[in-house]
Amino acid sequence: MGTEVYKEMLTGIDNTIPISTWSAGIYFYEVSNSTSSLTIARGKFVVER
């Protein structure tokens, strides 16, 4: 539906995003640099229940 469900400023190289309470569905993600508009990675994943 295009709704942002999670946003966090991550630091370091080993980060975990808690998705255990998210509904089943397809989610799209984007990782970007906070100091510029550079997108580092984007993709999608599926939550199945």
DOBA-26514 format. One record per residue (C-alpha): chain; y, x, z; residue in three letters. Coordinates in steps of 0.5 Angstrom, whole numbers, plus 500, padded with zeros to 3 digits. Layout:
N
(r 'A',(Y,X,Z),'ALA')
...
// end
This chain:
49
(r 'A',(500,500,500),'MET')
(r 'A',(505,506,500),'GLY')
(r 'A',(506,506,508),'THR')
(r 'A',(507,513,511),'GLU')
(r 'A',(501,513,517),'VAL')
(r 'A',(502,520,520),'TYR')
(r 'A',(507,525,520),'LYS')
(r 'A',(507,531,524),'GLU')
(r 'A',(511,538,524),'MET')
(r 'A',(505,543,524),'LEU')
(r 'A',(505,550,526),'THR')
(r 'A',(500,556,525),'GLY')
(r 'A',(494,556,520),'ILE')
(r 'A',(489,552,524),'ASP')
(r 'A',(491,544,525),'ASN')
(r 'A',(487,538,526),'THR')
(r 'A',(490,531,525),'ILE')
(r 'A',(486,525,529),'PRO')
(r 'A',(484,520,524),'ILE')
(r 'A',(479,517,529),'SER')
(r 'A',(483,510,530),'THR')
(r 'A',(485,510,522),'TRP')
(r 'A',(482,504,518),'SER')
(r 'A',(477,505,513),'ALA')
(r 'A',(481,506,506),'GLY')
(r 'A',(483,511,501),'ILE')
(r 'A',(489,516,504),'TYR')
(r 'A',(493,521,500),'PHE')
(r 'A',(496,527,503),'TYR')
(r 'A',(502,532,502),'GLU')
(r 'A',(503,538,505),'VAL')
(r 'A',(510,541,504),'SER')
(r 'A',(514,547,507),'ASN')
(r 'A',(520,545,511),'SER')
(r 'A',(525,549,509),'THR')
(r 'A',(525,547,502),'SER')
(r 'A',(522,542,497),'SER')
(r 'A',(516,546,495),'LEU')
(r 'A',(509,542,496),'THR')
(r 'A',(504,546,498),'ILE')
(r 'A',(498,542,497),'ALA')
(r 'A',(497,534,496),'ARG')
(r 'A',(490,530,495),'GLY')
(r 'A',(486,524,498),'LYS')
(r 'A',(481,523,502),'PHE')
(r 'A',(477,517,504),'VAL')
(r 'A',(475,514,511),'VAL')
(r 'A',(469,510,511),'GLU')
(r 'A',(467,506,517),'ARG')
// end
